[in-house]
Amino acid sequence: MTRRHFLQQSAAAGTSATVTPRAAAGNEQARNRQRILPLWGDETALLSFGRPHDDSTVAEFVEKCARHGVTRLIPSGGSRRLVEAARARNIEVHPYSAFNSHGRSRVIYSWSMDFFEEKMDGPAAREKLDRHRPVWSTPSVNEQVSDFARQHPPYWALARDRGRRLKPGEKLSLSLAIPEVREYEKARYLKILESTGGAGLQLEFTLKNQDAHGVDTSGYEEAVTKAFEKQHGRNPLDLPNGNIEWVQFRAGYVTDFLREVRSAVRQVKSGALLTTTVIAREMDQYRKVLQDWPVWLDQGSIDEVHIWFRTTNDVKMVERYTRQAAEVIKGRCPLIVELSCYHVGSFQDPRSMLEAASRAFGSGASGVGIYRSHAVEQLDFWPLLEKIAKL
């Protein structure tokens, strides 16, 4: 079945190709009403140069989470010992990994922070850091590419110029039109789930390279352009990057991959949840970055929608985007709002973050969580987590 025929059948059905059975609807609605308080991160938030990474670190971290109302941990990768320690305190662990991320041409700066002489985990350091405005100098470019991508240059996703050299700041992804790439990505996620024994798995969708209009620039490798030309009778090289049919076609590869991962996860661990986190935006903007999550939900490929407020501290934006997402979801699955206090421009004022969490719940969120544990520890946001849990 071609992608076009699948989408046509889904549209004709009015919702999706996979529908929650009526008999399970009551249980599903009950689960959606349960408050979820996730924390992105793990026990490494407690580490310092003088403290080893051992079972005591894991135990202390999990105890802190339990004491302050955390119901779910979402670590990068994670470990089985974290999963077991958390399970003993009734905390689920859903490891995550960035989706189709294979490196970047990183711009490296020499920062004034490089000459900071205080111990970073000492109280005097935080006081000085809070007052310091970082200054950079001497930028250089450092290209970092995954081993798999380095071994298979023909698998790279390409921009319109079809160049295979990353420009400064560009990110590298691989082509989902190539079966070997899909199998590699799928196996990578399944290995995380199996090795940790987690209760779920999260695919983190960060932003790739975009043009001046905010449209993803990948998809110009021959496997994709030839398939589009065969289906639509037009060469995408003759179309604007933001052409609606061309964007939808490229987004379809991500949608197809999510469906494959969902099927594979069910075979490995039938009860495991598959969730996705996407950077929050207006509803009509997700497809432009190939993250068409309403279709993923329609097809039953994901169990929860997480929207990530990564570099904003605007409470009105949290309220608006959460409400828009809730109106699309219509109670079919939990909607989780992820508030960052880690990134530049994020919620580092406790009062603003608490207000954002309150507005998110009032706009239809099933849960509100914080990214990430290192910032929670260093900014002493543990009491804030507890307040969010009690909203």
N, C-alpha and C positions, 0 to 999 in steps of 0.2 A: 504494500500500500504506500503510495507516495505521501509526502507531507501535506500536499494540497488536499488530497482526498481525505486524510485523517482530520484535518481542520474543518473541512466541509461537513463531515459526518458529525463532528463535535458540535458545530454550530446548529446543524439541523436538529440535534437532540435537545438543544436549548440550554444545556449545562455542560456536560462533559461525557467522555467515553467511559469514565469510571465514576459510579455514584455510590454514596454510603447507603447500605441497605436500611430500609425502614425499621427493621427490628433493632438495629444498633443505634438508631437516632437518639433515643433517650439517654443511653450511656454516653454518647458523644457529647450531647449538650451538657450533661453533668460534668464531664471532664473539662469542657470549655469554661465552666463557671469557676473552677478551682483557681485560686490565685497562685501564680508561679513567680518566684523571685530568683532569677538566675544571676550568677556571677561569672563573668568570663575571666579565666585565669586559673592558676594553680598554686601549689605550695611554694614555688620559687619566689613568690612575693615576699616571703619571710627571710630569704637568704641574704647574707652579707659575706664579706671576705673572711670573717672570723667564724662563720657557722657552716658546718657541713650539711650536705643534702642527704638526709636519712629518714628513717621511719618516724622519728620524733618530730621532724619538721612537718611531715604529712599529717600526723595526729594533731599537732597544735593548730595547723591551718584549718583542718576539717572542724575542729572544735570551735574555732572562731566563727566559722560559717554557720554552724548549727546554732550557736548562741545568739547570732544576730539575724536569724530568720531566713537564711539562704535555703532554698529548696532544690536548687539545681546548680551544678558546676559545669561550665563549658570551657575545658582547657584546650590549649593548642596541642593536639596529639594525646597527651595524658598518659597515665600509667595504670597498670592493674592494681598496684597497691593504693593508689588514690581512689580508684573505683571501690575497692573493698572497704577502705576506711570510711568513705562517704556513705556507702550503703548501710554500714552499721549505725549511722546517725540519721538514717532515712533521707539521705540526700542523693538524688540521681546524678549521674555523670554522663554528659553527652559530648564526647570529644569533637573538636572541629578542625578543619584545615581549609586554607584558602583554595578556592576553585580555580583549576587550570592556570596556576601561577607558576611560571618556570624561570623567573629571573627578571632582572631589569638593568638598565644602564644607570646606575645610581650616581647622583652628583654628591660628592663628599666635600664637606667644608671643615676647615680648621676653626674651631670655636673657642671663644674665650673660656668656655666651660672646661676645655681640655686642661686648663691650668688651675683648676679648683683644688685647693689643698686640704679642705676639711674632709673628714670621713663622711661619706654620703649618707650613712645611716645614723648619724648623730644629730641631736637637736639643733646645734648651732648651724649645721649645713642647711636644714630646711629654712631657717630664718634668713640666711643669706641668699639662698636660692629664690625665695619669694620676693626679695627686693631687687634681684639682679635682672637686667635686660640683656639677654645673650647677644653677642656680637660675633659675626663670622668674617673669615678672610680666606683667601687662597683656595677657590673651588677647584676640584679635580673630578675626573669621571672614572668610575670603577664599574666594569661590566661583570655582572654575576649571573650565570646561567646554570640551570640544573644539569646534572649529568645526563639525564635522559634527553633533554633538548640538545645538548652539545653533541650527543652521539647520533642524533637524527635531525639534521638541519632541514630535510625535505618536509618534516612534520610541522614546521613553524607556521603559525597564522601570519598572514602578510597584509600590509596596507596596500593602498592603490599603486604605489611605486614599485611594489614587490621586492623591495630591498631587504637584505638579510643582515643588515648592520643596525644595531639599536642606536638611535639618537639619544643624546643626554636626557635622562629622565624617563625614557620610554620603558614600557614593561613588555615582557615576552609571554605570550600564550601559544598554545598549540592548536592545530586545526581539528575540530570535532567531526569534520567530514571524513577523517581518516580512521578506519576501524581500530588500528593499533593504538592510536591515541586514546580513544574511548576505553579500550580494554585496560590500558595502563592506568588511566585516571580512576576507573572503577575499582581495579585491584588495589590501588593505593588506599582508597577509602575503606574498602572491606577489610584490609589488613589492620587499619586503625581500630575498627569495631571489634574484630576478632581478638586482637592482642590485648586490648584493654578490658574487654567484657562490659563495655558501657551499655547504658540503657537506651542510647540513641546516638545519632550521628548528625553533625551539622556541617553543611557546605556554606562557607563564607564567601559571598560575592563582593569583592572589592572592585573598584573601577579600573578598567583597562585604558588604553590610549583612546582619546576622543578628538574630534575635529572642533572647529570654532563654534559649532552649533551644539556641541555636547553629544554627538553621535559616535558610537564605537567605530573605529577605523579598520578593524580586522575583517577578514573574510574574502580577501582578493586572491587567495591561493587558487590554483587552477581547478582543484577538486570541487570548490564551491561555485566559482564563476561558471564553469561548464554545466553544472547541475542546474543553476538558475537559468541559464540561457536555454537549456533543453526544455525546462518547464514553462518558461515565460516568453521565449522567443526573442529575448533582448539580451544584449551584452551589458552586464552591470558597469563595465568600464565606460559606457556611454551615458550612464545615469549619475545624478548627484549621489553622494554618499548617503544622504538622508532620504532617498526615495522610499516611500512607504512599503512597497512590495519587496524591495531589496532588503530593507531593515527587517521586515517580518520574516523573510526567508532565512536570514542569518540567525535571528533569534530562535527559529525553529530547531536549529541544531542543538542549542542548549536545552530546549524543551524535550527533545528526543532523548538526550543524554540523561536528564533527570528521570525520565520514565524507565530507562534501563537500570539506573542505580537503584531506584525504588524496588524494582523486581528482584535485583540481586540481593539487596538487604533483606527482603522477606525470606529468601531462600536460606540465607546465612543465619538470621535471627528473626523469627517471624514477629516477635513483639516489639522489636526496636523501632523507635520513631526516627523518621528522616525529616530534618528541618533545614530551612535555609534562612540566612540573614542577608538582607540587601540594604544598601545605604538609602535612607528615606528621601523621598522626592515627591513631586506631584504625580498623580496616577498616570497621566499621559506621557511621562518621561521615562518610565522603567524600560519600555520596549526599545527606546533609543540606545540603551546600553546593554541590550540583548537579555534583559532580566524580566521576562514576561510572566511574572509569578502568578497573576490571575489565571493564566492558562495552566500553569503547573498545578494549581489548586483544582481547577475544573477537571483535570485528568486524573486526580487522585495520586499525584506523584509526590506530594509533600504532606506532612502531618501537622505542621505549624508554620506560620509566617512570622518572621522576626524582622522588624524594620529598625535600622541602626542610625541613630543621630550621632554622627561621628565627630564632626568639626563645627557644631553649632551649639549655642546656649540660649536659643530663642524658644521660650516656652510656648508662644503662640504657634510657632511652626510645628512643634511637637503635637499640640492639640489638633491642628488642621490636618496634618498628614496622617495622624492616627485615626481620626474620624473618617477620612477618605478610605483608608484601608479597611476599616471595620465595615463600612457600607458595601464594599466589594465582597468581603468574606461572608457577611450575613450569618455569622454564628456557625459556619461549617467547620471551623477549626480554631484553635487558640491563636490569638494575635499577641505577640510579645514585643514590647518596646524596649530597645537597647539604648541606654544613655551612656555616653562616654564621659569620663572625667580624666582621660589620659591624653587625648590629642590636643594640639594647639587649637584654641577656640571652643573647647568643649565645656561641659558643665563642671566648673571647679568651685563654684559658689554653692554651698550646701542648701541654702534657702531656695535658690533657683532650681536646683535639681529636684528638691522635694516638691516644689510647685509643678515642675514638668511632669513628675511621676503622678501627681494627683490629677492633673489635666489629662494625662494619658489614660488613666483608669476611667475618668469621667467620659472619655471619648470612645470607649469600647475595648480597651486593652484587657486581655486576660492576665497579663503579667507585665512587670517592669523590672529590668535588671540593669546592672552596671558593668561597663567595660573600663578598666580591667582590674584584677586583684592587686597588682603592683601599685596602682594609683590609690586604690582604697586603703591599702596599708600605709603608704607614705603620706597621704593627705589626711589620714585618720578619719576615713569616711565610714567606718564600721557602725558607729551610732546612726548614721544616715541610712544605712541599709536597713537597720532595725525599724526606723521610722517608716520607710517605704513599705516594709512588710506589714505594718499595722494600718496602712491606709484603707 
